[in-house]
């Protein structure tokens, strides 16, 4: 999952699917991202969790959602990112 430009290429990696979850990593580039836990083109099925708001890739009005993507943190443990504040890329 790579952060989208609308959010200034910034995306937090959390230990739970909630904005209250502990931040276990941070992405600050639209060129690099976190590995999807499930190696699928869309990062696999979403997890329903806490609600968040993020901007669209063009920086326009915020999108509100409660869908989180499963990713691996820097230690290879299961973590979560706000699904619609980033996008999955196939490498």
Backbone as JSON, one array per atom type, in Angstrom:
{
  "sequence": "XXXXXXXXXXXXXXXXXXXXXXXXXXXXXXXXXXXXXXXXXXXXXXXXXXXXXXXXXXXXXXXXXXXXXXXXXXXXXXXXXXXXXXXXXXX",
  "N": [[0.85, -1.17, 0.0], [0.63, 2.1, -0.95], [0.98, 5.5, 0.0], [-1.41, 8.06, -0.9], [-1.19, 11.0, -3.03], [-2.93, 13.07, -2.25], [-2.99, 13.08, 0.49], [-0.61, 14.21, 1.17], [1.33, 12.32, 0.62], [1.51, 10.69, 2.86], [1.1, 8.22, 5.35], [-0.05, 6.35, 8.04], [1.01, 3.4, 9.71], [-0.61, 1.04, 11.6], [-1.16, -0.84, 14.67], [-3.64, -1.89, 14.97], [-6.95, -1.95, 13.49], [-7.83, 0.84, 13.58], [-8.02, 4.37, 14.21], [-7.16, 4.93, 16.68], [-5.33, 3.02, 17.22], [-2.01, 1.92, 18.03], [0.7, 3.59, 16.5], [2.87, 1.98, 14.44], [4.57, 2.37, 12.43], [5.42, 4.59, 9.71], [4.63, 5.94, 6.6], [6.07, 8.03, 4.21], [6.27, 8.74, 1.57], [5.23, 8.84, -1.79], [6.27, 7.03, -3.45], [7.06, 4.72, -2.25], [5.92, 1.95, -0.31], [4.03, -0.1, 2.03], [4.26, -3.64, 2.37], [1.61, -5.65, 1.27], [-0.27, -7.76, 3.36], [-1.64, -9.94, 2.35], [-0.71, -11.05, -0.67], [-2.09, -9.82, -3.08], [-3.56, -8.16, -5.92], [-5.25, -6.15, -5.02], [-4.67, -5.99, -2.38], [-6.09, -7.73, -0.87], [-9.05, -8.72, 1.06], [-10.85, -6.16, 2.81], [-10.7, -5.0, 6.23], [-13.12, -4.27, 8.6], [-13.19, -1.49, 10.68], [-12.23, 1.18, 12.83], [-13.46, 4.49, 12.02], [-12.18, 6.73, 9.59], [-10.91, 9.68, 7.9], [-9.79, 10.67, 4.76], [-8.05, 12.38, 2.08], [-8.79, 12.55, -1.45], [-6.75, 11.34, -4.18], [-6.22, 13.57, -5.79], [-6.26, 15.6, -3.99], [-8.69, 16.68, -3.32], [-11.86, 17.05, -1.56], [-12.46, 15.2, 1.5], [-12.6, 11.63, 2.01], [-14.61, 9.42, 3.74], [-14.33, 6.53, 5.66], [-14.41, 3.12, 6.92], [-12.78, 1.07, 6.3], [-9.96, -0.99, 6.34], [-6.68, -1.95, 5.31], [-4.73, -4.91, 5.39], [-1.36, -5.07, 6.23], [2.22, -5.65, 6.32], [4.28, -4.83, 9.05], [7.48, -3.18, 9.73], [8.8, -5.19, 11.06], [7.74, -7.47, 10.11], [5.3, -8.15, 11.16], [1.71, -8.44, 11.46], [-0.15, -5.62, 10.51], [-2.0, -2.52, 10.04], [-3.38, -0.28, 7.57], [-5.11, 2.72, 6.65], [-7.32, 2.02, 4.28], [-8.31, 3.58, 2.01], [-6.73, 5.8, 2.0], [-4.54, 5.33, 0.65], [-3.07, 3.34, -1.99], [-3.07, 0.18, -3.63], [-0.34, -1.34, -5.22], [0.85, -3.27, -7.88], [3.72, -5.11, -8.08]],
  "CA": [[0.0, 0.0, 0.0], [1.4, 3.33, -1.1], [0.16, 6.67, 0.32], [-1.82, 8.84, -2.07], [-0.71, 12.39, -3.01], [-3.87, 13.96, -1.57], [-2.63, 13.11, 1.91], [0.8, 14.62, 1.22], [2.13, 11.09, 0.56], [1.71, 10.31, 4.26], [0.19, 7.17, 5.77], [0.39, 5.67, 9.25], [0.83, 1.96, 9.85], [-1.08, 0.88, 12.98], [-1.23, -2.23, 15.16], [-5.04, -2.32, 14.92], [-7.73, -1.28, 12.45], [-8.46, 1.98, 14.24], [-7.16, 5.54, 14.33], [-6.63, 4.9, 18.04], [-4.31, 1.98, 17.32], [-0.63, 2.4, 18.15], [1.42, 3.75, 15.24], [4.06, 1.12, 14.43], [5.35, 2.76, 11.28], [4.88, 5.73, 8.98], [5.07, 6.06, 5.21], [6.13, 9.46, 3.88], [6.64, 8.86, 0.17], [4.27, 8.23, -2.73], [7.02, 6.09, -4.27], [7.33, 3.5, -1.49], [4.79, 1.59, 0.52], [4.12, -1.27, 2.89], [3.85, -4.88, 1.71], [0.3, -6.18, 1.63], [-0.21, -9.03, 4.07], [-2.05, -10.9, 1.33], [-0.12, -10.57, -1.92], [-3.09, -9.74, -4.14], [-3.5, -6.86, -6.56], [-6.01, -5.16, -4.24], [-4.23, -6.17, -0.99], [-7.0, -8.64, -0.18], [-10.29, -8.19, 1.64], [-10.74, -5.13, 3.84], [-11.12, -5.25, 7.6], [-13.94, -3.17, 9.12], [-12.64, -1.0, 11.93], [-12.55, 2.56, 13.16], [-13.7, 5.4, 10.91], [-11.15, 7.72, 9.3], [-11.15, 10.54, 6.74], [-8.58, 10.99, 3.99], [-8.32, 13.1, 0.84], [-8.6, 11.83, -2.7], [-5.4, 11.5, -4.74], [-6.05, 14.92, -6.34], [-6.29, 16.55, -2.89], [-10.04, 17.2, -3.11], [-12.59, 16.71, -0.33], [-12.16, 13.95, 2.19], [-13.37, 10.4, 1.91], [-14.78, 8.84, 5.07], [-14.48, 5.08, 5.53], [-13.97, 2.3, 8.06], [-12.09, -0.07, 5.71], [-8.52, -1.02, 6.58], [-5.94, -2.98, 4.59], [-3.71, -5.62, 6.18], [0.0, -4.95, 5.71], [3.27, -6.1, 7.23], [5.1, -3.74, 9.57], [8.9, -3.37, 9.42], [9.26, -6.42, 11.71], [7.03, -8.58, 9.51], [4.08, -8.47, 11.91], [0.46, -7.93, 10.9], [-0.49, -4.24, 10.85], [-3.12, -2.02, 9.24], [-3.37, 1.09, 7.06], [-6.4, 3.21, 6.17], [-7.34, 1.52, 2.89], [-8.57, 4.55, 0.96], [-5.73, 6.87, 2.06], [-3.42, 4.82, -0.14], [-3.5, 2.45, -3.06], [-2.26, -1.01, -3.8], [0.4, -1.42, -6.48], [1.38, -4.59, -8.19], [5.13, -4.99, -8.45]],
  "C": [[0.89, 1.23, 0.0], [0.5, 4.52, -0.76], [-0.26, 7.41, -0.95], [-1.38, 10.3, -1.91], [-1.63, 13.35, -2.27], [-3.57, 14.1, -0.09], [-1.15, 13.44, 2.1], [1.73, 13.41, 1.29], [2.47, 10.58, 1.97], [0.67, 9.28, 4.67], [0.76, 6.46, 7.0], [0.1, 4.18, 9.17], [0.51, 1.72, 11.33], [-1.18, -0.59, 13.37], [-2.66, -2.75, 15.22], [-5.77, -1.49, 13.87], [-8.54, -0.14, 13.05], [-7.49, 3.15, 14.3], [-6.59, 5.65, 15.74], [-5.56, 3.85, 18.24], [-2.91, 2.59, 17.36], [0.02, 2.48, 16.77], [2.71, 2.95, 15.34], [4.96, 1.4, 13.23], [4.68, 3.93, 10.58], [5.48, 5.74, 7.59], [5.03, 7.53, 4.84], [6.59, 9.69, 2.44], [5.57, 8.2, -0.7], [4.96, 7.22, -3.63], [7.29, 4.77, -3.56], [6.15, 3.22, -0.57], [5.08, 0.4, 1.4], [3.65, -2.49, 2.1], [2.47, -5.3, 2.2], [0.49, -7.53, 2.31], [-0.59, -10.17, 3.14], [-1.59, -10.35, -0.01], [-1.11, -10.7, -3.07], [-3.07, -8.34, -4.7], [-4.23, -5.77, -5.78], [-5.69, -5.24, -2.75], [-5.16, -7.08, -0.2], [-8.21, -7.94, 0.42], [-9.99, -7.17, 2.73], [-11.16, -5.67, 5.19], [-11.95, -4.05, 8.02], [-13.38, -2.79, 10.48], [-13.1, 0.41, 12.2], [-12.67, 3.44, 11.93], [-12.57, 6.42, 10.8], [-11.59, 8.56, 8.12], [-9.82, 10.79, 6.06], [-8.99, 11.67, 2.69], [-8.14, 12.18, -0.36], [-7.2, 12.13, -3.24], [-5.16, 12.9, -5.31], [-6.13, 16.0, -5.27], [-7.67, 17.11, -2.58], [-10.68, 16.58, -1.87], [-12.37, 15.3, 0.2], [-13.14, 12.82, 1.96], [-13.43, 9.78, 3.3], [-15.04, 7.34, 4.9], [-14.08, 4.4, 6.84], [-13.26, 1.04, 7.55], [-10.58, 0.06, 5.85], [-7.9, -2.16, 5.8], [-4.91, -3.6, 5.53], [-2.37, -5.5, 5.48], [0.97, -5.54, 6.72], [4.03, -4.88, 7.74], [6.57, -4.05, 9.3], [9.49, -4.62, 10.06], [8.55, -7.66, 11.17], [5.78, -9.01, 10.26], [2.87, -7.84, 11.23], [0.17, -6.53, 11.42], [-1.57, -3.77, 9.88], [-2.86, -0.6, 8.76], [-4.78, 1.44, 6.6], [-6.46, 2.94, 4.67], [-7.47, 2.6, 1.84], [-7.68, 5.78, 1.07], [-4.48, 6.47, 1.29], [-3.96, 3.99, -1.28], [-2.53, 1.3, -3.2], [-1.59, -0.96, -5.18], [0.88, -2.85, -6.67], [2.8, -4.44, -8.71], [5.54, -6.14, -9.35]]
}
